Amino acid sequence: MWWVKLIVLVLLVAAVVALFRALMSLVRNDSGGRKTMHALAWRVGFSAAVFLFLLFSMYMGWVQPHDVNPTQRQGEKISPEESSQ
């Protein structure tokens, strides 16, 4: 599902952009920190959206979680019949 990856990537990029907007606002000292607070709130919102979207995607079956080593499941070798599913 390429579109799931695209949505996650767009949300992560938006979180990074909001983080840098907060940094620039903090460096410039714009409006007493109000812009910084709003930019950081947006960043937290985007990060939460990524997390919730990934949970929803796993629930819907669009993405499958796997171990770090995809040839093993909980330290046990996966047989070829199981890995093709």
PDB file of N, CA, C and O in Angstrom:
ATOM      1  N   MET A   1       0.839  -1.186   0.000  1.00  0.00           N
ATOM      2  CA  MET A   1       0.000   0.000   0.000  1.00  0.00           C
ATOM      3  C   MET A   1       0.880   1.244   0.000  1.00  0.00           C
ATOM      4  O   MET A   1       1.260   1.748   1.057  1.00  0.00           O
ATOM      5  N   TRP A   2       1.188   1.717  -1.156  1.00  0.00           N
ATOM      6  CA  TRP A   2       2.080   2.867  -1.306  1.00  0.00           C
ATOM      7  C   TRP A   2       1.474   4.133  -0.722  1.00  0.00           C
ATOM      8  O   TRP A   2       2.206   5.012  -0.267  1.00  0.00           O
ATOM      9  N   TRP A   3       0.156   4.244  -0.728  1.00  0.00           N
ATOM     10  CA  TRP A   3      -0.471   5.474  -0.256  1.00  0.00           C
ATOM     11  C   TRP A   3      -0.378   5.602   1.265  1.00  0.00           C
ATOM     12  O   TRP A   3      -0.381   6.718   1.783  1.00  0.00           O
ATOM     13  N   VAL A   4      -0.296   4.487   1.987  1.00  0.00           N
ATOM     14  CA  VAL A   4      -0.115   4.548   3.441  1.00  0.00           C
ATOM     15  C   VAL A   4       1.257   5.146   3.752  1.00  0.00           C
ATOM     16  O   VAL A   4       1.395   5.999   4.629  1.00  0.00           O
ATOM     17  N   LYS A   5       2.272   4.678   3.012  1.00  0.00           N
ATOM     18  CA  LYS A   5       3.615   5.224   3.209  1.00  0.00           C
ATOM     19  C   LYS A   5       3.657   6.708   2.861  1.00  0.00           C
ATOM     20  O   LYS A   5       4.333   7.488   3.533  1.00  0.00           O
ATOM     21  N   LEU A   6       2.940   7.094   1.821  1.00  0.00           N
ATOM     22  CA  LEU A   6       2.906   8.508   1.422  1.00  0.00           C
ATOM     23  C   LEU A   6       2.265   9.373   2.506  1.00  0.00           C
ATOM     24  O   LEU A   6       2.767  10.453   2.819  1.00  0.00           O
ATOM     25  N   ILE A   7       1.166   8.904   3.073  1.00  0.00           N
ATOM     26  CA  ILE A   7       0.496   9.670   4.128  1.00  0.00           C
ATOM     27  C   ILE A   7       1.397   9.807   5.354  1.00  0.00           C
ATOM     28  O   ILE A   7       1.499  10.891   5.930  1.00  0.00           O
ATOM     29  N   VAL A   8       2.049   8.719   5.753  1.00  0.00           N
ATOM     30  CA  VAL A   8       2.956   8.769   6.910  1.00  0.00           C
ATOM     31  C   VAL A   8       4.114   9.721   6.628  1.00  0.00           C
ATOM     32  O   VAL A   8       4.497  10.511   7.491  1.00  0.00           O
ATOM     33  N   LEU A   9       4.670   9.645   5.424  1.00  0.00           N
ATOM     34  CA  LEU A   9       5.783  10.524   5.058  1.00  0.00           C
ATOM     35  C   LEU A   9       5.361  11.990   5.069  1.00  0.00           C
ATOM     36  O   LEU A   9       6.105  12.837   5.564  1.00  0.00           O
ATOM     37  N   VAL A  10       4.193  12.304   4.538  1.00  0.00           N
ATOM     38  CA  VAL A  10       3.708  13.690   4.523  1.00  0.00           C
ATOM     39  C   VAL A  10       3.496  14.196   5.949  1.00  0.00           C
ATOM     40  O   VAL A  10       3.845  15.335   6.259  1.00  0.00           O
ATOM     41  N   LEU A  11       2.926  13.356   6.820  1.00  0.00           N
ATOM     42  CA  LEU A  11       2.717  13.780   8.200  1.00  0.00           C
ATOM     43  C   LEU A  11       4.035  13.984   8.938  1.00  0.00           C
ATOM     44  O   LEU A  11       4.160  14.922   9.726  1.00  0.00           O
ATOM     45  N   LEU A  12       5.017  13.123   8.695  1.00  0.00           N
ATOM     46  CA  LEU A  12       6.323  13.298   9.329  1.00  0.00           C
ATOM     47  C   LEU A  12       7.031  14.552   8.828  1.00  0.00           C
ATOM     48  O   LEU A  12       7.652  15.267   9.614  1.00  0.00           O
ATOM     49  N   VAL A  13       6.946  14.825   7.533  1.00  0.00           N
ATOM     50  CA  VAL A  13       7.547  16.050   6.986  1.00  0.00           C
ATOM     51  C   VAL A  13       6.859  17.278   7.582  1.00  0.00           C
ATOM     52  O   VAL A  13       7.519  18.264   7.908  1.00  0.00           O
ATOM     53  N   ALA A  14       5.543  17.217   7.722  1.00  0.00           N
ATOM     54  CA  ALA A  14       4.816  18.338   8.327  1.00  0.00           C
ATOM     55  C   ALA A  14       5.251  18.558   9.774  1.00  0.00           C
ATOM     56  O   ALA A  14       5.351  19.702  10.218  1.00  0.00           O
ATOM     57  N   ALA A  15       5.511  17.485  10.514  1.00  0.00           N
ATOM     58  CA  ALA A  15       5.977  17.616  11.893  1.00  0.00           C
ATOM     59  C   ALA A  15       7.355  18.260  11.943  1.00  0.00           C
ATOM     60  O   ALA A  15       7.620  19.097  12.806  1.00  0.00           O
ATOM     61  N   VAL A  16       8.235  17.875  11.021  1.00  0.00           N
ATOM     62  CA  VAL A  16       9.585  18.466  10.984  1.00  0.00           C
ATOM     63  C   VAL A  16       9.510  19.938  10.595  1.00  0.00           C
ATOM     64  O   VAL A  16      10.222  20.764  11.166  1.00  0.00           O
ATOM     65  N   VAL A  17       8.657  20.276   9.630  1.00  0.00           N
ATOM     66  CA  VAL A  17       8.496  21.678   9.226  1.00  0.00           C
ATOM     67  C   VAL A  17       7.975  22.504  10.403  1.00  0.00           C
ATOM     68  O   VAL A  17       8.458  23.610  10.645  1.00  0.00           O
ATOM     69  N   ALA A  18       6.998  21.977  11.130  1.00  0.00           N
ATOM     70  CA  ALA A  18       6.469  22.696  12.300  1.00  0.00           C
ATOM     71  C   ALA A  18       7.547  22.869  13.362  1.00  0.00           C
ATOM     72  O   ALA A  18       7.608  23.902  14.028  1.00  0.00           O
ATOM     73  N   LEU A  19       8.392  21.862  13.519  1.00  0.00           N
ATOM     74  CA  LEU A  19       9.481  21.964  14.495  1.00  0.00           C
ATOM     75  C   LEU A  19      10.458  23.077  14.106  1.00  0.00           C
ATOM     76  O   LEU A  19      10.894  23.845  14.963  1.00  0.00           O
ATOM     77  N   PHE A  20      10.801  23.165  12.826  1.00  0.00           N
ATOM     78  CA  PHE A  20      11.701  24.225  12.392  1.00  0.00           C
ATOM     79  C   PHE A  20      11.043  25.601  12.424  1.00  0.00           C
ATOM     80  O   PHE A  20      11.717  26.605  12.656  1.00  0.00           O
ATOM     81  N   ARG A  21       9.739  25.654  12.196  1.00  0.00           N
ATOM     82  CA  ARG A  21       9.041  26.940  12.349  1.00  0.00           C
ATOM     83  C   ARG A  21       9.101  27.401  13.798  1.00  0.00           C
ATOM     84  O   ARG A  21       9.274  28.590  14.065  1.00  0.00           O
ATOM     85  N   ALA A  22       8.961  26.470  14.731  1.00  0.00           N
ATOM     86  CA  ALA A  22       9.067  26.818  16.151  1.00  0.00           C
ATOM     87  C   ALA A  22      10.475  27.295  16.485  1.00  0.00           C
ATOM     88  O   ALA A  22      10.650  28.248  17.243  1.00  0.00           O
ATOM     89  N   LEU A  23      11.475  26.631  15.916  1.00  0.00           N
ATOM     90  CA  LEU A  23      12.859  27.039  16.150  1.00  0.00           C
ATOM     91  C   LEU A  23      13.104  28.450  15.625  1.00  0.00           C
ATOM     92  O   LEU A  23      13.706  29.274  16.314  1.00  0.00           O
ATOM     93  N   MET A  24      12.643  28.731  14.413  1.00  0.00           N
ATOM     94  CA  MET A  24      12.849  30.063  13.838  1.00  0.00           C
ATOM     95  C   MET A  24      12.104  31.131  14.634  1.00  0.00           C
ATOM     96  O   MET A  24      12.610  32.237  14.822  1.00  0.00           O
ATOM     97  N   SER A  25      10.915  30.803  15.095  1.00  0.00           N
ATOM     98  CA  SER A  25      10.159  31.745  15.914  1.00  0.00           C
ATOM     99  C   SER A  25      10.865  31.993  17.249  1.00  0.00           C
ATOM    100  O   SER A  25      10.872  33.111  17.764  1.00  0.00           O
ATOM    101  N   LEU A  26      11.452  30.938  17.793  1.00  0.00           N
ATOM    102  CA  LEU A  26      12.168  31.070  19.065  1.00  0.00           C
ATOM    103  C   LEU A  26      13.425  31.914  18.891  1.00  0.00           C
ATOM    104  O   LEU A  26      13.739  32.745  19.743  1.00  0.00           O
ATOM    105  N   VAL A  27      14.146  31.704  17.788  1.00  0.00           N
ATOM    106  CA  VAL A  27      15.379  32.449  17.537  1.00  0.00           C
ATOM    107  C   VAL A  27      15.067  33.928  17.309  1.00  0.00           C
ATOM    108  O   VAL A  27      15.793  34.797  17.792  1.00  0.00           O
ATOM    109  N   ARG A  28      13.998  34.213  16.582  1.00  0.00           N
ATOM    110  CA  ARG A  28      13.629  35.603  16.288  1.00  0.00           C
ATOM    111  C   ARG A  28      12.913  36.286  17.439  1.00  0.00           C
ATOM    112  O   ARG A  28      12.790  37.510  17.460  1.00  0.00           O
ATOM    113  N   ASN A  29      12.431  35.487  18.412  1.00  0.00           N
ATOM    114  CA  ASN A  29      11.689  36.006  19.559  1.00  0.00           C
ATOM    115  C   ASN A  29      10.441  36.756  19.106  1.00  0.00           C
ATOM    116  O   ASN A  29      10.195  37.884  19.531  1.00  0.00           O
ATOM    117  N   ASP A  30       9.650  36.113  18.233  1.00  0.00           N
ATOM    118  CA  ASP A  30       8.426  36.720  17.697  1.00  0.00           C
ATOM    119  C   ASP A  30       7.281  36.636  18.709  1.00  0.00           C
ATOM    120  O   ASP A  30       7.032  35.577  19.285  1.00  0.00           O
ATOM    121  N   SER A  31       6.618  37.710  18.914  1.00  0.00           N
ATOM    122  CA  SER A  31       5.374  37.851  19.688  1.00  0.00           C
ATOM    123  C   SER A  31       5.383  37.127  21.037  1.00  0.00           C
ATOM    124  O   SER A  31       4.395  36.501  21.422  1.00  0.00           O
ATOM    125  N   GLY A  32       6.472  37.216  21.724  1.00  0.00           N
ATOM    126  CA  GLY A  32       6.532  36.707  23.082  1.00  0.00           C
ATOM    127  C   GLY A  32       6.387  35.200  23.218  1.00  0.00           C
ATOM    128  O   GLY A  32       5.958  34.730  24.272  1.00  0.00           O
ATOM    129  N   GLY A  33       6.720  34.440  22.218  1.00  0.00           N
ATOM    130  CA  GLY A  33       6.680  32.982  22.306  1.00  0.00           C
ATOM    131  C   GLY A  33       5.361  32.353  21.904  1.00  0.00           C
ATOM    132  O   GLY A  33       5.222  31.130  21.938  1.00  0.00           O
ATOM    133  N   ARG A  34       4.399  33.165  21.528  1.00  0.00           N
ATOM    134  CA  ARG A  34       3.087  32.620  21.148  1.00  0.00           C
ATOM    135  C   ARG A  34       3.172  31.803  19.860  1.00  0.00           C
ATOM    136  O   ARG A  34       2.548  30.747  19.758  1.00  0.00           O
ATOM    137  N   LYS A  35       3.931  32.277  18.883  1.00  0.00           N
ATOM    138  CA  LYS A  35       4.091  31.525  17.635  1.00  0.00           C
ATOM    139  C   LYS A  35       4.854  30.233  17.873  1.00  0.00           C
ATOM    140  O   LYS A  35       4.570  29.210  17.251  1.00  0.00           O
ATOM    141  N   THR A  36       5.817  30.286  18.772  1.00  0.00           N
ATOM    142  CA  THR A  36       6.582  29.082  19.114  1.00  0.00           C
ATOM    143  C   THR A  36       5.662  28.034  19.724  1.00  0.00           C
ATOM    144  O   THR A  36       5.727  26.858  19.365  1.00  0.00           O
ATOM    145  N   MET A  37       4.817  28.456  20.633  1.00  0.00           N
ATOM    146  CA  MET A  37       3.896  27.538  21.283  1.00  0.00           C
ATOM    147  C   MET A  37       2.938  26.905  20.274  1.00  0.00           C
ATOM    148  O   MET A  37       2.668  25.706  20.342  1.00  0.00           O
ATOM    149  N   HIS A  38       2.428  27.697  19.350  1.00  0.00           N
ATOM    150  CA  HIS A  38       1.506  27.176  18.340  1.00  0.00           C
ATOM    151  C   HIS A  38       2.206  26.200  17.392  1.00  0.00           C
ATOM    152  O   HIS A  38       1.634  25.172  17.030  1.00  0.00           O
ATOM    153  N   ALA A  39       3.422  26.514  16.994  1.00  0.00           N
ATOM    154  CA  ALA A  39       4.162  25.623  16.096  1.00  0.00           C
ATOM    155  C   ALA A  39       4.475  24.299  16.786  1.00  0.00           C
ATOM    156  O   ALA A  39       4.387  23.239  16.165  1.00  0.00           O
ATOM    157  N   LEU A  40       4.837  24.353  18.058  1.00  0.00           N
ATOM    158  CA  LEU A  40       5.104  23.113  18.791  1.00  0.00           C
ATOM    159  C   LEU A  40       3.826  22.306  19.004  1.00  0.00           C
ATOM    160  O   LEU A  40       3.859  21.075  18.992  1.00  0.00           O
ATOM    161  N   ALA A  41       2.718  22.983  19.197  1.00  0.00           N
ATOM    162  CA  ALA A  41       1.439  22.276  19.320  1.00  0.00           C
ATOM    163  C   ALA A  41       1.088  21.565  18.017  1.00  0.00           C
ATOM    164  O   ALA A  41       0.592  20.439  18.035  1.00  0.00           O
ATOM    165  N   TRP A  42       1.346  22.224  16.885  1.00  0.00           N
ATOM    166  CA  TRP A  42       1.118  21.570  15.587  1.00  0.00           C
ATOM    167  C   TRP A  42       2.016  20.356  15.429  1.00  0.00           C
ATOM    168  O   TRP A  42       1.584  19.327  14.910  1.00  0.00           O
ATOM    169  N   ARG A  43       3.274  20.467  15.875  1.00  0.00           N
ATOM    170  CA  ARG A  43       4.197  19.344  15.748  1.00  0.00           C
ATOM    171  C   ARG A  43       3.717  18.147  16.569  1.00  0.00           C
ATOM    172  O   ARG A  43       3.769  17.009  16.102  1.00  0.00           O
ATOM    173  N   VAL A  44       3.263  18.401  17.762  1.00  0.00           N
ATOM    174  CA  VAL A  44       2.732  17.323  18.601  1.00  0.00           C
ATOM    175  C   VAL A  44       1.492  16.712  17.948  1.00  0.00           C
ATOM    176  O   VAL A  44       1.303  15.496  17.977  1.00  0.00           O
ATOM    177  N   GLY A  45       0.662  17.552  17.367  1.00  0.00           N
ATOM    178  CA  GLY A  45      -0.529  17.056  16.680  1.00  0.00           C
ATOM    179  C   GLY A  45      -0.190  16.175  15.492  1.00  0.00           C
ATOM    180  O   GLY A  45      -0.808  15.128  15.300  1.00  0.00           O
ATOM    181  N   PHE A  46       0.792  16.591  14.684  1.00  0.00           N
ATOM    182  CA  PHE A  46       1.202  15.782  13.540  1.00  0.00           C
ATOM    183  C   PHE A  46       1.809  14.462  13.991  1.00  0.00           C
ATOM    184  O   PHE A  46       1.546  13.423  13.385  1.00  0.00           O
ATOM    185  N   SER A  47       2.610  14.486  15.039  1.00  0.00           N
ATOM    186  CA  SER A  47       3.220  13.259  15.550  1.00  0.00           C
ATOM    187  C   SER A  47       2.154  12.306  16.080  1.00  0.00           C
ATOM    188  O   SER A  47       2.231  11.100  15.844  1.00  0.00           O
ATOM    189  N   ALA A  48       1.177  12.824  16.781  1.00  0.00           N
ATOM    190  CA  ALA A  48       0.076  11.989  17.276  1.00  0.00           C
ATOM    191  C   ALA A  48      -0.730  11.423  16.110  1.00  0.00           C
ATOM    192  O   ALA A  48      -1.182  10.279  16.164  1.00  0.00           O
ATOM    193  N   ALA A  49      -0.911  12.221  15.056  1.00  0.00           N
ATOM    194  CA  ALA A  49      -1.639  11.751  13.885  1.00  0.00           C
ATOM    195  C   ALA A  49      -0.905  10.592  13.208  1.00  0.00           C
ATOM    196  O   ALA A  49      -1.536   9.633  12.762  1.00  0.00           O
ATOM    197  N   VAL A  50       0.420  10.677  13.130  1.00  0.00           N
ATOM    198  CA  VAL A  50       1.203   9.570  12.553  1.00  0.00           C
ATOM    199  C   VAL A  50       0.990   8.305  13.373  1.00  0.00           C
ATOM    200  O   VAL A  50       0.731   7.238  12.814  1.00  0.00           O
ATOM    201  N   PHE A  51       1.095   8.416  14.684  1.00  0.00           N
ATOM    202  CA  PHE A  51       0.932   7.259  15.562  1.00  0.00           C
ATOM    203  C   PHE A  51      -0.464   6.650  15.419  1.00  0.00           C
ATOM    204  O   PHE A  51      -0.603   5.437  15.262  1.00  0.00           O
ATOM    205  N   LEU A  52      -1.491   7.491  15.473  1.00  0.00           N
ATOM    206  CA  LEU A  52      -2.858   6.990  15.373  1.00  0.00           C
ATOM    207  C   LEU A  52      -3.145   6.404  13.996  1.00  0.00           C
ATOM    208  O   LEU A  52      -3.853   5.404  13.886  1.00  0.00           O
ATOM    209  N   PHE A  53      -2.599   7.020  12.937  1.00  0.00           N
ATOM    210  CA  PHE A  53      -2.801   6.494  11.591  1.00  0.00           C
ATOM    211  C   PHE A  53      -2.134   5.136  11.430  1.00  0.00           C
ATOM    212  O   PHE A  53      -2.694   4.248  10.786  1.00  0.00           O
ATOM    213  N   LEU A  54      -0.933   4.956  12.010  1.00  0.00           N
ATOM    214  CA  LEU A  54      -0.272   3.656  11.946  1.00  0.00           C
ATOM    215  C   LEU A  54      -1.057   2.590  12.715  1.00  0.00           C
ATOM    216  O   LEU A  54      -1.173   1.455  12.254  1.00  0.00           O
ATOM    217  N   LEU A  55      -1.586   2.943  13.863  1.00  0.00           N
ATOM    218  CA  LEU A  55      -2.421   1.991  14.605  1.00  0.00           C
ATOM    219  C   LEU A  55      -3.669   1.619  13.809  1.00  0.00           C
ATOM    220  O   LEU A  55      -4.038   0.446  13.743  1.00  0.00           O
ATOM    221  N   PHE A  56      -4.313   2.603  13.212  1.00  0.00           N
ATOM    222  CA  PHE A  56      -5.504   2.357  12.401  1.00  0.00           C
ATOM    223  C   PHE A  56      -5.163   1.510  11.177  1.00  0.00           C
ATOM    224  O   PHE A  56      -5.935   0.633  10.791  1.00  0.00           O
ATOM    225  N   SER A  57      -4.017   1.770  10.571  1.00  0.00           N
ATOM    226  CA  SER A  57      -3.588   0.999   9.399  1.00  0.00           C
ATOM    227  C   SER A  57      -3.329  -0.459   9.766  1.00  0.00           C
ATOM    228  O   SER A  57      -3.659  -1.361   8.996  1.00  0.00           O
ATOM    229  N   MET A  58      -2.743  -0.693  10.935  1.00  0.00           N
ATOM    230  CA  MET A  58      -2.537  -2.072  11.376  1.00  0.00           C
ATOM    231  C   MET A  58      -3.875  -2.756  11.662  1.00  0.00           C
ATOM    232  O   MET A  58      -4.055  -3.932  11.348  1.00  0.00           O
ATOM    233  N   TYR A  59      -4.806  -2.018  12.258  1.00  0.00           N
ATOM    234  CA  TYR A  59      -6.133  -2.567  12.546  1.00  0.00           C
ATOM    235  C   TYR A  59      -6.870  -2.939  11.261  1.00  0.00           C
ATOM    236  O   TYR A  59      -7.537  -3.971  11.203  1.00  0.00           O
ATOM    237  N   MET A  60      -6.749  -2.101  10.237  1.00  0.00           N
ATOM    238  CA  MET A  60      -7.429  -2.351   8.967  1.00  0.00           C
ATOM    239  C   MET A  60      -6.695  -3.386   8.110  1.00  0.00           C
ATOM    240  O   MET A  60      -7.247  -3.869   7.121  1.00  0.00           O
ATOM    241  N   GLY A  61      -5.460  -3.728   8.480  1.00  0.00           N
ATOM    242  CA  GLY A  61      -4.704  -4.714   7.724  1.00  0.00           C
ATOM    243  C   GLY A  61      -3.935  -4.140   6.548  1.00  0.00           C
ATOM    244  O   GLY A  61      -3.467  -4.886   5.687  1.00  0.00           O
ATOM    245  N   TRP A  62      -3.801  -2.822   6.504  1.00  0.00           N
ATOM    246  CA  TRP A  62      -3.077  -2.182   5.400  1.00  0.00           C
ATOM    247  C   TRP A  62      -1.578  -2.360   5.558  1.00  0.00           C
ATOM    248  O   TRP A  62      -0.855  -2.434   4.564  1.00  0.00           O
ATOM    249  N   VAL A  63      -1.101  -2.430   6.794  1.00  0.00           N
ATOM    250  CA  VAL A  63       0.316  -2.673   7.072  1.00  0.00           C
ATOM    251  C   VAL A  63       0.410  -3.833   8.053  1.00  0.00           C
ATOM    252  O   VAL A  63      -0.490  -4.047   8.865  1.00  0.00           O
ATOM    253  N   GLN A  64       1.502  -4.577   7.971  1.00  0.00           N
ATOM    254  CA  GLN A  64       1.727  -5.719   8.849  1.00  0.00           C
ATOM    255  C   GLN A  64       2.979  -5.464   9.676  1.00  0.00           C
ATOM    256  O   GLN A  64       4.047  -5.232   9.109  1.00  0.00           O
ATOM    257  N   PRO A  65       2.877  -5.502  11.000  1.00  0.00           N
ATOM    258  CA  PRO A  65       4.088  -5.374  11.814  1.00  0.00           C
ATOM    259  C   PRO A  65       4.926  -6.645  11.689  1.00  0.00           C
ATOM    260  O   PRO A  65       4.392  -7.731  11.465  1.00  0.00           O
ATOM    261  N   HIS A  66       6.227  -6.500  11.833  1.00  0.00           N
ATOM    262  CA  HIS A  66       7.113  -7.653  11.758  1.00  0.00           C
ATOM    263  C   HIS A  66       8.274  -7.460  12.705  1.00  0.00           C
ATOM    264  O   HIS A  66       8.501  -6.368  13.226  1.00  0.00           O
ATOM    265  N   ASP A  67       9.010  -8.545  12.920  1.00  0.00           N
ATOM    266  CA  ASP A  67      10.182  -8.486  13.788  1.00  0.00           C
ATOM    267  C   ASP A  67      11.295  -7.710  13.087  1.00  0.00           C
ATOM    268  O   ASP A  67      11.187  -7.364  11.910  1.00  0.00           O
ATOM    269  N   VAL A  68      12.350  -7.449  13.828  1.00  0.00           N
ATOM    270  CA  VAL A  68      13.507  -6.775  13.252  1.00  0.00           C
ATOM    271  C   VAL A  68      14.125  -7.648  12.173  1.00  0.00           C
ATOM    272  O   VAL A  68      14.527  -7.145  11.124  1.00  0.00           O
ATOM    273  N   ASN A  69      14.206  -8.956  12.420  1.00  0.00           N
ATOM    274  CA  ASN A  69      14.710  -9.908  11.436  1.00  0.00           C
ATOM    275  C   ASN A  69      13.507 -10.605  10.808  1.00  0.00           C
ATOM    276  O   ASN A  69      12.887 -11.444  11.461  1.00  0.00           O
ATOM    277  N   PRO A  70      13.157 -10.284   9.556  1.00  0.00           N
ATOM    278  CA  PRO A  70      11.936 -10.842   8.968  1.00  0.00           C
ATOM    279  C   PRO A  70      12.000 -12.346   8.689  1.00  0.00           C
ATOM    280  O   PRO A  70      10.983 -12.933   8.318  1.00  0.00           O
ATOM    281  N   THR A  71      13.168 -12.990   8.856  1.00  0.00           N
ATOM    282  CA  THR A  71      13.257 -14.435   8.658  1.00  0.00           C
ATOM    283  C   THR A  71      12.993 -15.190   9.952  1.00  0.00           C
ATOM    284  O   THR A  71      12.938 -16.420   9.946  1.00  0.00           O
ATOM    285  N   GLN A  72      12.829 -14.471  11.067  1.00  0.00           N
ATOM    286  CA  GLN A  72      12.560 -15.103  12.354  1.00  0.00           C
ATOM    287  C   GLN A  72      11.348 -14.456  13.004  1.00  0.00           C
ATOM    288  O   GLN A  72      11.086 -13.270  12.804  1.00  0.00           O
ATOM    289  N   ARG A  73      10.613 -15.238  13.779  1.00  0.00           N
ATOM    290  CA  ARG A  73       9.506 -14.711  14.561  1.00  0.00           C
ATOM    291  C   ARG A  73       9.752 -15.089  16.006  1.00  0.00           C
ATOM    292  O   ARG A  73       9.728 -16.271  16.349  1.00  0.00           O
ATOM    293  N   GLN A  74       9.985 -14.117  16.848  1.00  0.00           N
ATOM    294  CA  GLN A  74      10.280 -14.296  18.265  1.00  0.00           C
ATOM    295  C   GLN A  74      11.452 -15.258  18.462  1.00  0.00           C
ATOM    296  O   GLN A  74      11.416 -16.115  19.345  1.00  0.00           O
ATOM    297  N   GLY A  75      12.486 -15.114  17.638  1.00  0.00           N
ATOM    298  CA  GLY A  75      13.691 -15.899  17.759  1.00  0.00           C
ATOM    299  C   GLY A  75      13.638 -17.258  17.083  1.00  0.00           C
ATOM    300  O   GLY A  75      14.652 -17.955  17.035  1.00  0.00           O
ATOM    301  N   GLU A  76      12.489 -17.652  16.560  1.00  0.00           N
ATOM    302  CA  GLU A  76      12.335 -18.948  15.892  1.00  0.00           C
ATOM    303  C   GLU A  76      12.336 -18.751  14.380  1.00  0.00           C
ATOM    304  O   GLU A  76      11.758 -17.790  13.873  1.00  0.00           O
ATOM    305  N   LYS A  77      12.998 -19.679  13.649  1.00  0.00           N
ATOM    306  CA  LYS A  77      13.000 -19.612  12.185  1.00  0.00           C
ATOM    307  C   LYS A  77      11.580 -19.788  11.654  1.00  0.00           C
ATOM    308  O   LYS A  77      10.815 -20.607  12.161  1.00  0.00           O
ATOM    309  N   ILE A  78      11.237 -19.006  10.622  1.00  0.00           N
ATOM    310  CA  ILE A  78       9.946 -19.122   9.978  1.00  0.00           C
ATOM    311  C   ILE A  78      10.085 -20.103   8.822  1.00  0.00           C
ATOM    312  O   ILE A  78      11.018 -20.011   8.025  1.00  0.00           O
ATOM    313  N   SER A  79       9.153 -21.038   8.739  1.00  0.00           N
ATOM    314  CA  SER A  79       9.196 -21.991   7.621  1.00  0.00           C
ATOM    315  C   SER A  79       8.775 -21.273   6.338  1.00  0.00           C
ATOM    316  O   SER A  79       8.062 -20.273   6.417  1.00  0.00           O
ATOM    317  N   PRO A  80       9.188 -21.744   5.165  1.00  0.00           N
ATOM    318  CA  PRO A  80       8.843 -21.062   3.903  1.00  0.00           C
ATOM    319  C   PRO A  80       7.338 -20.957   3.682  1.00  0.00           C
ATOM    320  O   PRO A  80       6.882 -20.003   3.052  1.00  0.00           O
ATOM    321  N   GLU A  81       6.559 -21.907   4.181  1.00  0.00           N
ATOM    322  CA  GLU A  81       5.108 -21.841   4.002  1.00  0.00           C
ATOM    323  C   GLU A  81       4.518 -20.679   4.782  1.00  0.00           C
ATOM    324  O   GLU A  81       3.615 -20.001   4.293  1.00  0.00           O
ATOM    325  N   GLU A  82       5.020 -20.438   6.000  1.00  0.00           N
ATOM    326  CA  GLU A  82       4.516 -19.356   6.828  1.00  0.00           C
ATOM    327  C   GLU A  82       4.926 -17.993   6.306  1.00  0.00           C
ATOM    328  O   GLU A  82       4.148 -17.042   6.383  1.00  0.00           O
ATOM    329  N   SER A  83       6.148 -17.879   5.771  1.00  0.00           N
ATOM    330  CA  SER A  83       6.654 -16.572   5.340  1.00  0.00           C
ATOM    331  C   SER A  83       5.973 -16.077   4.084  1.00  0.00           C
ATOM    332  O   SER A  83       5.989 -14.874   3.820  1.00  0.00           O
ATOM    333  N   SER A  84       5.368 -16.969   3.290  1.00  0.00           N
ATOM    334  CA  SER A  84       4.712 -16.535   2.052  1.00  0.00           C
ATOM    335  C   SER A  84       3.306 -16.003   2.306  1.00  0.00           C
ATOM    336  O   SER A  84       2.690 -15.467   1.385  1.00  0.00           O
ATOM    337  N   GLN A  85       2.780 -16.129   3.509  1.00  0.00           N
ATOM    338  CA  GLN A  85       1.423 -15.683   3.809  1.00  0.00           C
ATOM    339  C   GLN A  85       1.341 -14.218   3.990  1.00  0.00           C
ATOM    340  O   GLN A  85       0.261 -13.687   4.249  1.00  0.00           O
TER     341      GLN A  85
END
